[in-house]
Amino acid sequence: MSDKVSIKTDEEIEAMREGGKRLAGIMNKLEDAAIPGVSTWELDQTAEKLIAEAGGIPSFKGYGESGGKSFPAAICASLNAEIVHGIPREDRRLKEGDIFKIDIGMEYRGLHTDMARTFPVGKVSPEKQKITDIVREAFYEGVKAMAVGKRLNLYSKAVQKYAVKNDFSVVRGLVGHGIGRELHEYPQIPNYFDRKSCRFRLRPGMTFALEPMINAGTYEIKLAEDGWTFVTKDGKISAHWENTVLVLEDGIEILTETK
């Protein structure tokens, strides 16, 4: 139901626009720092420092509960077969040939933006490069299917079609979401087509965190022993790409666009 989706005011949109711009700048710096030998904990410390310098608050740190514990870091740091929600660790260092996923959110002037990227670490295999490219392209294919008056599930249909056409599966157990006043708002947004999901029509002022997650093997997932990290059930690689977007009268604005 579209009346459940929060419509942002002009003031809120400007806060999200500026927050998204600042968060994208932070992601650019994290990409430059994600080199062989660096630990995911070091990258998390860098992210937290950059968020503070940007005038923001980490959206993820202290968020939610899993096994009675809230998330302990400013970023989710996931490698290879890990899909999302990897916990940064001092003993987890990036290696040449990894694909590394950073998911990061920031509250700025009371409004949240959220984004994720998959980065190749040094030189990677053709399969890892392909999945990194396709997850990014799948996001843009989804956005191209969006416009005022169109149903949101056309985004989901476009993402799934593009991923499957390129021989990847779409994760079904994890989804995108509304965003703004809260980190997670209505609705949940699948990256695969579901006739019953997200049938409402887009209106100006809606904001969403759209985040394709695709796997080289099965779409099935499982939760790791740490209670946070989701991994592919078959141990094959996964990639993730996310942006916060704003619906405008004449198109879709990506608030967290990077270089």
Secondary structure as UniProt FT lines:
FT   HELIX           2..4
FT   HELIX           10..33
FT   TURN            36..37
FT   HELIX           40..53
FT   TURN            54..55
FT   STRAND          57..58
FT   TURN            61..62
FT   TURN            67..68
FT   STRAND          75..79
FT   TURN            80..81
FT   STRAND          82..84
FT   TURN            90..91
FT   TURN            96..97
FT   STRAND          99..108
FT   TURN            109..110
FT   STRAND          111..120
FT   HELIX           126..144
FT   TURN            148..149
FT   HELIX           153..165
FT   TURN            166..167
FT   STRAND          169..170
FT   STRAND          176..178
FT   STRAND          185..189
FT   TURN            195..196
FT   TURN            204..205
FT   STRAND          207..210
FT   STRAND          213..215
FT   STRAND          221..223
FT   TURN            225..226
FT   STRAND          230..232
FT   TURN            233..234
FT   STRAND          238..240
FT   STRAND          242..248
FT   TURN            249..250
FT   STRAND          251..254
FT   TURN            255..256
//
